[in-house]
């Protein structure tokens, strides 16, 4: 899934892009309309100047002087054009700038009416034209309608629009980039408590802390307090459970020892049966205690250096089996780590290595590999090995400690339960030393 920071940055970036896009289009449209109004007002001013300069000649015909206030009317193709037409649409006056230009300007407008539009031109660039209808009274008092029209090339208008758009989008782009940077900083600052909680959890996982001790905002305080309570309760429950199991073990050992000592003094079949059942009861108690005390897989467990603990167990067993002169090879990289309870790992190593020392002739080898978060531990010996039928019986699901084969049963059953509690598997086979190979595989967390 996409991270929270990226999700927020992406969503807010899309909102900003949509906002600035709509803002840009709105401002561009508003500028276009404002520029058209300005152009129309400018053309209206030109019409007023033509009206001011117009007069009737002695024959009663409307005329305009050769020299007008706006000199562009007198320059061919200057971009500013003027025309006056009568009621029939005939041109009464045309500016010199219209020479050689076929431009259809407004005509036949009623008095005080105006028309602003973009006429079609076949041989000139686009223009905007404004026509205005007036009534001129002759000396005889007869009204004579005329239409005054002016037009200006759209090049100036288009140039202004292009410059405005270029400036507008440049500023909007710059502001959007700046806001995205500010937004990234704000998101990073706002999500800093989450990264702090992640860092504290990693510290707990690495074994350098026992609880979340950072200063968190109100929105996260409930979560962090509940996690701390969960961690504390988990440790307290496990410790209380183990103490209870230890008390149970001590409580059961005394009556079992009394029964055993009472049975040892008698040679009757009853005494033999009592001794046999007491031994089986002791095995069952030991098996179930080991099984119940297993911590199991935990994502917050501190990593344990596998080589250090293995060397420690090997040193202890070498003293116990000193009379056999066992040669033990430990090939475990320093980087190999077990993520779980140290007591569980000691139980696994102790049972597997004790089994190898007990059944080997002179050689034992223990090695481990760690890749992609998966840990594989292998213990080999040069003893007689474990027959396949016994391996199946010992490692089969549902096998109880009192049903295990003598010499391999309860220890391997306990190891199997611990390994499976961590989501792994225990396998028994033949090793390169000629004896048994027992492999424990722990998957990625």
VOPAGU-2260 file (C-alpha; in pm, 1 decimal, decimal comma):
REM VOPAGU-2260
SITE   aa  ch    i         X         Y         Z
SITE  UNK   A    0       0,0       0,0       0,0
SITE  UNK   A    1     103,7     359,3     -54,0
SITE  UNK   A    2     244,2     521,8     259,5
SITE  UNK   A    3      35,2     780,4     445,2
SITE  UNK   A    4     274,1    1065,0     357,9
SITE  UNK   A    5     272,2     978,4     -12,1
SITE  UNK   A    6    -103,9     935,4     -10,6
SITE  UNK   A    7    -154,0    1275,9     151,8
SITE  UNK   A    8     102,0    1440,6     -77,7
SITE  UNK   A    9     -58,1    1288,1    -387,8
SITE  UNK   A   10    -414,0    1382,6    -289,2
SITE  UNK   A   11    -324,7    1739,0    -190,6
SITE  UNK   A   12    -115,7    1777,3    -507,3
SITE  UNK   A   13    -415,9    1673,8    -718,0
SITE  UNK   A   14    -636,2    1921,1    -529,0
SITE  UNK   A   15    -379,0    2198,3    -580,0
SITE  UNK   A   16    -344,8    2115,4    -949,2
SITE  UNK   A   17    -722,5    2123,5    -996,3
SITE  UNK   A   18    -752,0    2448,3    -796,7
SITE  UNK   A   19    -475,7    2629,6    -985,2
SITE  UNK   A   20    -600,9    2495,2   -1317,4
SITE  UNK   A   21    -952,8    2627,0   -1257,2
SITE  UNK   A   22    -810,5    2951,4   -1118,3
SITE  UNK   A   23    -595,0    2997,4   -1427,2
SITE  UNK   A   24    -885,0    2931,0   -1663,4
SITE  UNK   A   25   -1109,4    3168,8   -1467,6
SITE  UNK   A   26    -849,6    3448,5   -1466,9
SITE  UNK   A   27    -774,7    3395,0   -1836,0
SITE  UNK   A   28   -1145,1    3417,3   -1919,7
SITE  UNK   A   29   -1185,4    3728,4   -1703,8
SITE  UNK   A   30    -886,1    3894,5   -1871,3
SITE  UNK   A   31   -1020,1    3806,8   -2216,6
SITE  UNK   A   32   -1356,1    3966,7   -2140,8
SITE  UNK   A   33   -1192,1    4271,4   -1982,0
SITE  UNK   A   34    -960,0    4312,8   -2281,7
SITE  UNK   A   35   -1256,1    4293,9   -2521,2
SITE  UNK   A   36   -1440,1    4562,2   -2322,4
SITE  UNK   A   37   -1130,0    4781,8   -2333,0
SITE  UNK   A   38   -1099,5    4729,3   -2707,8
SITE  UNK   A   39   -1464,6    4818,2   -2759,3
SITE  UNK   A   40   -1424,6    5134,2   -2551,0
SITE  UNK   A   41   -1118,7    5226,4   -2753,0
SITE  UNK   A   42   -1309,0    5178,4   -3079,0
SITE  UNK   A   43   -1599,0    5379,5   -2938,1
SITE  UNK   A   44   -1356,4    5664,0   -2869,4
SITE  UNK   A   45   -1237,8    5648,8   -3232,9
SITE  UNK   A   46   -1599,4    5672,3   -3353,3
SITE  UNK   A   47   -1653,3    5978,3   -3135,1
SITE  UNK   A   48   -1344,4    6138,6   -3287,4
SITE  UNK   A   49   -1480,5    6070,2   -3637,5
SITE  UNK   A   50   -1817,2    6217,7   -3540,4
SITE  UNK   A   51   -1644,2    6526,7   -3408,1
SITE  UNK   A   52   -1447,8    6568,1   -3731,7
SITE  UNK   A   53   -1745,0    6502,9   -3968,8
SITE  UNK   A   54   -1942,7    6786,5   -4131,8
SITE  UNK   A   55   -2174,7    6855,5   -4426,6
SITE  UNK   A   56   -2042,3    7004,6   -4747,9
SITE  UNK   A   57   -2233,2    7280,8   -4935,5
SITE  UNK   A   58   -2420,8    7008,5   -5124,5
SITE  UNK   A   59   -2551,3    6853,1   -4799,7
SITE  UNK   A   60   -2326,9    6549,2   -4821,4
SITE  UNK   A   61   -2135,1    6422,2   -4518,3
SITE  UNK   A   62   -1761,1    6462,4   -4543,4
SITE  UNK   A   63   -1452,2    6415,0   -4324,1
SITE  UNK   A   64   -1127,0    6610,4   -4347,6
SITE  UNK   A   65    -820,0    6454,4   -4501,9
SITE  UNK   A   66    -619,2    6506,2   -4182,3
SITE  UNK   A   67    -782,3    6326,7   -3891,4
SITE  UNK   A   68    -681,5    6336,2   -3523,3
SITE  UNK   A   69    -580,1    5971,5   -3548,6
SITE  UNK   A   70    -299,9    5950,1   -3811,3
SITE  UNK   A   71    -337,3    5571,7   -3857,6
SITE  UNK   A   72    -655,9    5628,5   -4054,6
SITE  UNK   A   73    -437,4    5795,4   -4320,0
SITE  UNK   A   74    -173,4    5515,4   -4339,8
SITE  UNK   A   75    -255,3    5217,9   -4566,6
SITE  UNK   A   76    -277,5    4885,6   -4382,3
SITE  UNK   A   77    -200,4    5055,7   -4051,8
SITE  UNK   A   78    -431,6    4821,0   -3858,7
SITE  UNK   A   79    -691,5    5087,7   -3777,5
SITE  UNK   A   80    -972,3    5126,1   -4030,5
SITE  UNK   A   81   -1274,7    5354,9   -4060,7
SITE  UNK   A   82   -1583,3    5378,9   -4281,6
SITE  UNK   A   83   -1907,9    5576,4   -4298,9
SITE  UNK   A   84   -2209,1    5436,7   -4487,5
SITE  UNK   A   85   -2554,7    5579,0   -4561,8
SITE  UNK   A   86   -2891,1    5412,6   -4507,9
SITE  UNK   A   87   -2855,1    5213,1   -4830,4
SITE  UNK   A   88   -2516,1    5073,1   -4723,0
SITE  UNK   A   89   -2318,5    5280,1   -4970,4
SITE  UNK   A   90   -1980,2    5403,8   -4852,2
SITE  UNK   A   91   -1983,0    5778,4   -4793,5
SITE  UNK   A   92   -1629,2    5782,2   -4661,5
SITE  UNK   A   93   -1350,1    5525,8   -4630,7
SITE  UNK   A   94   -1019,1    5579,7   -4456,3
SITE  UNK   A   95    -700,0    5557,2   -4659,8
SITE  UNK   A   96    -593,7    5263,1   -4439,5
SITE  UNK   A   97    -866,9    5054,6   -4612,3
SITE  UNK   A   98    -700,7    5093,5   -4953,7
SITE  UNK   A   99    -675,9    4752,3   -5118,9
SITE  UNK   A  100    -854,7    4582,4   -4829,7
SITE  UNK   A  101   -1181,0    4393,9   -4868,4
SITE  UNK   A  102   -1328,8    4428,7   -4522,6
SITE  UNK   A  103   -1700,4    4406,7   -4445,3
SITE  UNK   A  104   -1774,2    4662,4   -4175,2
SITE  UNK   A  105   -2109,6    4721,5   -3997,8
SITE  UNK   A  106   -2372,3    4921,2   -4194,4
SITE  UNK   A  107   -2743,5    4999,6   -4188,8
SITE  UNK   A  108   -2763,2    5035,2   -3811,6
SITE  UNK   A  109   -3059,5    5224,1   -3663,0
SITE  UNK   A  110   -2989,9    5547,7   -3474,0
SITE  UNK   A  111   -2806,2    5505,2   -3138,6
SITE  UNK   A  112   -2757,5    5131,7   -3206,7
SITE  UNK   A  113   -2414,0    4970,4   -3197,1
SITE  UNK   A  114   -2266,9    4642,6   -3317,4
SITE  UNK   A  115   -1939,0    4491,6   -3196,9
SITE  UNK   A  116   -1815,2    4178,4   -3368,7
SITE  UNK   A  117   -1531,9    4014,6   -3560,0
SITE  UNK   A  118   -1594,0    4057,3   -3933,7
SITE  UNK   A  119   -1458,2    3821,7   -4194,8
SITE  UNK   A  120   -1165,2    3932,7   -4405,4
SITE  UNK   A  121   -1022,6    3740,8   -4699,1
SITE  UNK   A  122    -688,9    3915,9   -4740,5
SITE  UNK   A  123    -609,5    4074,3   -4403,3
SITE  UNK   A  124    -550,5    3945,2   -4048,2
SITE  UNK   A  125    -837,8    3919,1   -3803,8
SITE  UNK   A  126   -1000,1    4244,2   -3686,2
SITE  UNK   A  127   -1258,4    4355,3   -3431,8
SITE  UNK   A  128   -1512,4    4607,5   -3559,6
SITE  UNK   A  129   -1760,8    4844,0   -3395,8
SITE  UNK   A  130   -2050,1    5013,2   -3581,5
SITE  UNK   A  131   -2261,9    5297,5   -3447,4
SITE  UNK   A  132   -2579,2    5435,0   -3602,8
SITE  UNK   A  133   -2638,9    5814,5   -3606,9
SITE  UNK   A  134   -2884,4    6061,2   -3765,3
SITE  UNK   A  135   -2749,1    6374,8   -3924,8
SITE  UNK   A  136   -2983,0    6662,5   -4005,2
SITE  UNK   A  137   -2926,1    6846,5   -4333,2
SITE  UNK   A  138   -2970,3    7222,8   -4373,5
SITE  UNK   A  139   -3322,5    7160,0   -4495,2
SITE  UNK   A  140   -3396,9    6979,8   -4168,5
SITE  UNK   A  141   -3432,0    6638,4   -4328,2
SITE  UNK   A  142   -3272,1    6362,8   -4112,8
SITE  UNK   A  143   -3009,5    6150,5   -4285,3
SITE  UNK   A  144   -2908,5    5821,3   -4119,4
SITE  UNK   A  145   -2544,6    5710,7   -4126,9
SITE  UNK   A  146   -2341,5    5426,0   -3979,6
SITE  UNK   A  147   -1993,1    5506,6   -3848,2
SITE  UNK   A  148   -1769,2    5200,5   -3831,1
SITE  UNK   A  149   -1413,5    5149,7   -3711,3
SITE  UNK   A  150   -1205,5    4831,5   -3694,0
SITE  UNK   A  151    -872,7    4738,3   -3539,9
SITE  UNK   A  152    -654,3    4439,6   -3608,3
SITE  UNK   A  153    -671,2    4165,7   -3344,8
SITE  UNK   A  154    -291,6    4127,5   -3335,8
SITE  UNK   A  155    -247,9    4371,9   -3048,0
SITE  UNK   A  156    -530,0    4208,9   -2856,4
SITE  UNK   A  157    -391,6    3859,4   -2920,2
SITE  UNK   A  158     -41,1    3970,0   -2816,9
SITE  UNK   A  159    -175,2    4105,7   -2488,3
SITE  UNK   A  160    -366,6    3783,8   -2427,4
SITE  UNK   A  161     -56,0    3569,7   -2497,2
SITE  UNK   A  162     161,2    3777,7   -2266,2
SITE  UNK   A  163    -100,2    3762,6   -1993,0
SITE  UNK   A  164    -136,1    3384,7   -2025,4
SITE  UNK   A  165     240,7    3335,8   -2022,8
SITE  UNK   A  166     278,3    3553,3   -1714,8
SITE  UNK   A  167     -26,4    3398,7   -1545,6
SITE  UNK   A  168      80,2    3035,3   -1589,0
SITE  UNK   A  169     439,1    3115,1   -1496,6
SITE  UNK   A  170     327,2    3270,8   -1169,0
SITE  UNK   A  171      73,2    2999,2   -1098,0
SITE  UNK   A  172     332,9    2731,6   -1173,9
SITE  UNK   A  173     586,6    2895,5    -945,3
SITE  UNK   A  174     333,2    2938,5    -666,5
SITE  UNK   A  175     216,2    2576,8    -703,3
SITE  UNK   A  176     574,9    2444,8    -680,7
SITE  UNK   A  177     634,6    2662,0    -375,0
SITE  UNK   A  178     312,1    2539,5    -214,6
SITE  UNK   A  179     404,5    2177,6    -289,7
SITE  UNK   A  180     739,2    2227,3    -117,1
SITE  UNK   A  181     571,6    2393,5     180,1
SITE  UNK   A  182     312,9    2115,6     181,1
SITE  UNK   A  183     586,6    1852,0     184,6
SITE  UNK   A  184     754,5    2023,3     478,9
SITE  UNK   A  185     421,7    2051,9     663,0
SITE  UNK   A  186     341,3    1684,0     598,8
SITE  UNK   A  187     686,4    1578,1     713,1
SITE  UNK   A  188     646,8    1784,2    1029,0
SITE  UNK   A  189     291,2    1663,2    1085,2
SITE  UNK   A  190     382,4    1294,7    1043,3
SITE  UNK   A  191     699,5    1320,3    1252,4
SITE  UNK   A  192     528,0    1166,7    1559,1
SITE  UNK   A  193     438,7     857,7    1352,4
SITE  UNK   A  194     800,5     818,3    1243,7
SITE  UNK   A  195     902,1     864,3    1606,7
SITE  UNK   A  196     667,3     585,0    1712,6
SITE  UNK   A  197     806,3     365,4    1434,4
SITE  UNK   A  198    1160,3     435,1    1555,0
SITE  UNK   A  199    1068,2     355,9    1916,3
SITE  UNK   A  200     907,2      26,9    1809,5
SITE  UNK   A  201    1225,2     -60,5    1618,7
SITE  UNK   A  202    1424,2      14,2    1935,3
SITE  UNK   A  203    1197,3    -220,3    2131,5
SITE  UNK   A  204    1232,1    -483,5    1861,6
SITE  UNK   A  205    1611,1    -451,3    1877,2
SITE  UNK   A  206    1603,3    -496,4    2254,1
SITE  UNK   A  207    1732,1    -148,4    2339,7
SITE  UNK   A  208    1405,1     -37,1    2499,9
SITE  UNK   A  209    1119,0    -198,9    2683,0
SITE  UNK   A  210     843,9      56,4    2615,5
SITE  UNK   A  211     747,0     355,9    2402,2
SITE  UNK   A  212     899,6     652,0    2582,4
SITE  UNK   A  213     866,3     934,7    2329,2
SITE  UNK   A  214     648,9    1243,3    2359,8
SITE  UNK   A  215     346,7    1188,6    2136,4
SITE  UNK   A  216      54,4    1415,5    2038,4
SITE  UNK   A  217    -294,4    1361,8    2176,9
SITE  UNK   A  218    -412,2    1172,0    1867,2
SITE  UNK   A  219    -140,2     905,2    1913,4
SITE  UNK   A  220    -126,3     898,6    2292,3
SITE  UNK   A  221    -410,6     649,1    2321,4
SITE  UNK   A  222    -240,0     411,7    2078,4
SITE  UNK   A  223     103,8     438,9    2240,6
SITE  UNK   A  224     -37,8     403,9    2592,2
SITE  UNK   A  225    -228,3      92,0    2488,9
SITE  UNK   A  226      84,8     -52,8    2327,7
SITE  UNK   A  227     285,5      13,9    2643,4
SITE  UNK   A  228      13,3    -147,3    2852,1
SITE  UNK   A  229       6,7    -444,8    2615,1
SITE  UNK   A  230     385,2    -486,1    2635,7
SITE  UNK   A  231     382,6    -460,6    3014,3
SITE  UNK   A  232      92,7    -703,7    3050,3
SITE  UNK   A  233     254,8    -947,4    2808,6
SITE  UNK   A  234     581,9    -950,5    3001,4
SITE  UNK   A  235     403,0    -969,4    3336,2
SITE  UNK   A  236     174,8   -1251,0    3216,2
SITE  UNK   A  237     465,5   -1451,3    3077,3
SITE  UNK   A  238     666,7   -1406,7    3395,8
SITE  UNK   A  239     367,5   -1493,0    3614,8
SITE  UNK   A  240     291,6   -1795,2    3398,3
SITE  UNK   A  241     647,0   -1922,2    3422,1
SITE  UNK   A  242     656,4   -1869,5    3798,6
SITE  UNK   A  243     332,0   -2061,8    3830,7
SITE  UNK   A  244     467,6   -2343,3    3617,6
SITE  UNK   A  245     786,6   -2351,5    3823,0
SITE  UNK   A  246     582,8   -2370,7    4142,8
SITE  UNK   A  247     376,1   -2650,5    3989,1
SITE  UNK   A  248     688,9   -2839,8    3891,9
SITE  UNK   A  249     833,3   -2811,0    4241,6
SITE  UNK   A  250     502,5   -2910,3    4395,5
SITE  UNK   A  251     480,8   -3222,9    4180,5
SITE  UNK   A  252     843,5   -3329,1    4220,7
SITE  UNK   A  253     815,6   -3390,2    4594,8
SITE  UNK   A  254     517,9   -3634,9    4589,4
SITE  UNK   A  255     661,6   -3809,3    4283,6
SITE  UNK   A  256     994,0   -3851,6    4461,7
SITE  UNK   A  257     816,4   -3995,4    4764,8
SITE  UNK   A  258     628,1   -4243,5    4549,1
SITE  UNK   A  259     949,5   -4342,5    4369,9
SITE  UNK   A  260    1141,7   -4397,1    4694,0
SITE  UNK   A  261     852,2   -4600,2    4837,0
SITE  UNK   A  262     844,1   -4820,9    4528,2
SITE  UNK   A  263    1219,9   -4880,8    4524,4
SITE  UNK   A  264    1208,7   -5078,4    4849,1
SITE  UNK   A  265     964,8   -5337,5    4722,4
SITE  UNK   A  266    1023,4   -5610,0    4462,0
SITE  UNK   A  267     660,2   -5683,1    4394,7
SITE  UNK   A  268     491,3   -5629,2    4057,8
SITE  UNK   A  269     293,7   -5345,6    4218,0
SITE  UNK   A  270     612,4   -5162,2    4307,0
SITE  UNK   A  271     740,3   -5210,2    3955,4
SITE  UNK   A  272     416,0   -5072,5    3811,7
SITE  UNK   A  273     424,0   -4775,5    4047,3
SITE  UNK   A  274     784,4   -4700,2    3949,5
SITE  UNK   A  275     699,0   -4723,9    3581,0
SITE  UNK   A  276     396,5   -4498,3    3610,9
SITE  UNK   A  277     587,5   -4246,3    3822,5
SITE  UNK   A  278     854,1   -4227,7    3549,7
SITE  UNK   A  279     588,5   -4175,1    3288,3
SITE  UNK   A  280     419,9   -3909,7    3503,2
SITE  UNK   A  281     754,6   -3730,4    3542,8
SITE  UNK   A  282     803,4   -3733,7    3166,3
SITE  UNK   A  283     452,8   -3602,2    3108,6
SITE  UNK   A  284     497,1   -3322,0    3361,9
SITE  UNK   A  285     834,6   -3223,5    3215,8
SITE  UNK   A  286     700,6   -3230,7    2861,0
SITE  UNK   A  287     389,9   -3027,6    2936,2
SITE  UNK   A  288     584,8   -2772,8    3142,0
SITE  UNK   A  289     833,3   -2716,8    2861,9
SITE  UNK   A  290     553,4   -2692,4    2610,6
SITE  UNK   A  291     346,7   -2442,1    2811,9
SITE  UNK   A  292     649,4   -2224,2    2891,9
SITE  UNK   A  293     726,7   -2161,9    2524,5
SITE  UNK   A  294     697,8   -1789,7    2446,9
SITE  UNK   A  295     637,1   -1829,3    2077,4
SITE  UNK   A  296     683,6   -1586,2    1795,4
SITE  UNK   A  297     684,6   -1212,9    1874,9
SITE  UNK   A  298     758,0    -924,4    1636,6
SITE  UNK   A  299     887,3    -715,6    1928,3
SITE  UNK   A  300    1136,7    -974,2    2052,3
SITE  UNK   A  301    1497,4    -857,5    2072,9
SITE  UNK   A  302    1739,1   -1038,1    1837,9
SITE  UNK   A  303    1966,6   -1296,0    2003,6
SITE  UNK   A  304    2314,0   -1374,8    1869,6
SITE  UNK   A  305    2288,8   -1744,6    1781,2
SITE  UNK   A  306    2662,6   -1815,8    1780,0
SITE  UNK   A  307    2720,7   -1677,3    2129,5
SITE  UNK   A  308    2448,3   -1890,7    2285,4
SITE  UNK   A  309    2551,4   -2202,2    2089,1
SITE  UNK   A  310    2912,5   -2174,3    2205,5
SITE  UNK   A  311    2787,0   -2139,4    2561,5
SITE  UNK   A  312    2574,3   -2457,8    2537,5
SITE  UNK   A  313    2857,5   -2649,6    2365,2
SITE  UNK   A  314    3099,6   -2552,6    2642,4
SITE  UNK   A  315    2859,0   -2682,2    2908,1
SITE  UNK   A  316    2789,7   -3010,6    2729,1
SITE  UNK   A  317    3160,5   -3067,4    2660,0
SITE  UNK   A  318    3214,1   -3072,0    3036,7
SITE  UNK   A  319    2921,4   -3309,7    3094,8
SITE  UNK   A  320    3042,8   -3552,9    2824,5
SITE  UNK   A  321    3415,1   -3498,2    2883,9
SITE  UNK   A  322    3477,3   -3874,8    2905,7
SITE  UNK   A  323    3364,4   -3920,9    2541,8
SITE  UNK   A  324    3613,4   -3666,3    2404,7
SITE  UNK   A  325    3357,3   -3522,4    2159,7
SITE  UNK   A  326    3496,7   -3296,1    1886,2
SITE  UNK   A  327    3244,1   -3021,3    1818,5
SITE  UNK   A  328    3254,4   -2787,8    1517,6
SITE  UNK   A  329    3046,8   -2469,2    1538,5
SITE  UNK   A  330    2997,5   -2301,4    1200,2
SITE  UNK   A  331    2755,4   -2018,2    1265,5
SITE  UNK   A  332    2808,7   -1665,8    1124,8
SITE  UNK   A  333    2813,2   -1375,8    1365,1
SITE  UNK   A  334    2523,8   -1215,1    1176,6
SITE  UNK   A  335    2286,0   -1507,3    1244,2
SITE  UNK   A  336    2015,9   -1391,5    1487,0
SITE  UNK   A  337    1718,6   -1559,8    1650,9
SITE  UNK   A  338    1420,1   -1335,9    1714,6
SITE  UNK   A  339    1241,4   -1478,0    2010,7
SITE  UNK   A  340    1278,3   -1571,8    2374,4
SITE  UNK   A  341    1627,1   -1666,2    2491,7
SITE  UNK   A  342    1484,2   -1944,1    2707,3
SITE  UNK   A  343    1317,7   -2099,6    2401,7
SITE  UNK   A  344    1644,1   -2090,3    2208,1
SITE  UNK   A  345    1833,8   -2244,9    2500,8
SITE  UNK   A  346    1572,4   -2521,0    2514,5
SITE  UNK   A  347    1614,7   -2590,9    2142,6
SITE  UNK   A  348    1995,2   -2587,6    2149,9
SITE  UNK   A  349    2013,8   -2781,7    2474,8
SITE  UNK   A  350    1788,2   -3063,5    2355,8
SITE  UNK   A  351    1935,4   -3093,4    2005,1
SITE  UNK   A  352    2300,0   -3078,8    2119,4
SITE  UNK   A  353    2239,0   -3305,4    2419,7
SITE  UNK   A  354    2079,4   -3554,6    2183,8
SITE  UNK   A  355    2380,5   -3531,5    1948,7
SITE  UNK   A  356    2633,8   -3566,0    2234,0
SITE  UNK   A  357    2445,6   -3861,5    2376,8
SITE  UNK   A  358    2432,6   -4061,5    2054,1
SITE  UNK   A  359    2749,3   -3954,0    1870,7
SITE  UNK   A  360    3072,9   -4150,6    1863,9
SITE  UNK   A  361    3325,6   -3865,4    1859,4
SITE  UNK   A  362    3200,6   -3587,3    1631,8
SITE  UNK   A  363    2924,0   -3326,6    1644,6
SITE  UNK   A  364    2872,2   -3035,3    1411,1
SITE  UNK   A  365    2629,2   -2745,9    1441,3
SITE  UNK   A  366    2585,4   -2482,7    1168,8
SITE  UNK   A  367    2333,1   -2220,9    1070,2
SITE  UNK   A  368    2247,4   -2006,7     768,8
SITE  UNK   A  369    2046,2   -1686,6     761,1
SITE  UNK   A  370    1909,9   -1545,8     434,8
SITE  UNK   A  371    1615,8   -1314,8     360,0
SITE  UNK   A  372    1505,8   -1328,7     722,9
SITE  UNK   A  373    1489,2   -1712,3     729,0
SITE  UNK   A  374    1707,8   -1891,3     986,0
SITE  UNK   A  375    1806,0   -2259,1     946,9
SITE  UNK   A  376    1982,0   -2441,0    1231,0
SITE  UNK   A  377    2134,3   -2788,0    1169,7
SITE  UNK   A  378    2287,3   -3030,7    1421,1
SITE  UNK   A  379    2479,7   -3337,9    1289,2
SITE  UNK   A  380    2643,6   -3627,8    1469,3
SITE  UNK   A  381    2832,3   -3942,7    1366,4
SITE  UNK   A  382    2620,3   -4179,6    1575,4
SITE  UNK   A  383    2383,3   -4456,4    1462,6
SITE  UNK   A  384    2119,5   -4204,6    1352,6
SITE  UNK   A  385    1742,9   -4212,1    1401,9
SITE  UNK   A  386    1547,7   -4474,2    1206,6
SITE  UNK   A  387    1284,3   -4321,1     977,1
SITE  UNK   A  388     998,1   -4493,9    1158,8
SITE  UNK   A  389    1111,1   -4344,9    1490,0
SITE  UNK   A  390    1152,0   -3998,5    1334,0
SITE  UNK   A  391     797,9   -4011,6    1204,3
SITE  UNK   A  392     667,6   -4128,3    1540,5
SITE  UNK   A  393     854,9   -3863,0    1738,5
SITE  UNK   A  394     775,2   -3568,1    1510,0
SITE  UNK   A  395     423,6   -3668,1    1413,4
SITE  UNK   A  396     146,1   -3425,2    1511,9
SITE  UNK   A  397     -36,3   -3510,4    1831,4
SITE  UNK   A  398     236,7   -3732,8    1977,9
SITE  UNK   A  399     246,0   -3700,1    2354,3
SITE  UNK   A  400     558,6   -3712,1    2565,8
SITE  UNK   A  401     462,6   -4042,0    2722,6
SITE  UNK   A  402     432,7   -4202,3    2378,9
SITE  UNK   A  403     777,8   -4094,5    2253,4
SITE  UNK   A  404    1051,3   -4341,7    2169,9
SITE  UNK   A  405    1308,5   -4382,1    2444,0
SITE  UNK   A  406    1623,9   -4177,6    2403,1
SITE  UNK   A  407    1477,6   -3931,2    2149,8
SITE  UNK   A  408    1115,4   -3876,9    2243,3
SITE  UNK   A  409    1048,7   -3601,3    2490,0
SITE  UNK   A  410    1343,4   -3377,4    2394,7
SITE  UNK   A  411    1256,9   -3371,8    2025,4
SITE  UNK   A  412     884,8   -3336,8    2102,0
SITE  UNK   A  413     957,8   -3027,7    2308,1
SITE  UNK   A  414    1181,8   -2886,1    2034,9
SITE  UNK   A  415     916,8   -2955,1    1774,1
SITE  UNK   A  416     651,0   -2769,0    1973,2
SITE  UNK   A  417     880,6   -2471,0    2029,7
SITE  UNK   A  418     981,7   -2452,3    1662,8
SITE  UNK   A  419     619,2   -2478,0    1548,5
SITE  UNK   A  420     523,2   -2205,5    1796,9
SITE  UNK   A  421     753,2   -1977,3    1594,9
SITE  UNK   A  422     591,5   -2084,1    1267,2
SITE  UNK   A  423     886,7   -2307,8    1171,8
SITE  UNK   A  424     937,5   -2678,4    1113,7
SITE  UNK   A  425    1162,8   -2951,7    1254,3
SITE  UNK   A  426    1303,6   -3221,7    1027,0
SITE  UNK   A  427    1498,7   -3538,8    1104,0
SITE  UNK   A  428    1720,6   -3710,6     848,6
SITE  UNK   A  429    2068,1   -3836,1     773,8
SITE  UNK   A  430    2366,1   -3602,3     793,8
SITE  UNK   A  431    2707,6   -3586,6     623,3
SITE  UNK   A  432    2880,2   -3727,0     936,1
SITE  UNK   A  433    2697,4   -4058,1     894,7
SITE  UNK   A  434    2455,2   -4012,2    1182,1
SITE  UNK   A  435    2142,2   -3806,5    1237,0
SITE  UNK   A  436    2080,3   -3455,4    1111,7
SITE  UNK   A  437    1813,9   -3250,0    1283,7
SITE  UNK   A  438    1718,4   -2923,9    1110,2
SITE  UNK   A  439    1510,4   -2643,4    1259,0
SITE  UNK   A  440    1386,9   -2380,5    1012,7
SITE  UNK   A  441    1243,8   -2047,2    1133,7
SITE  UNK   A  442    1065,0   -1840,0     863,5
SITE  UNK   A  443    1070,9   -1466,0     818,2
SITE  UNK   A  444     899,5   -1258,2    1079,1
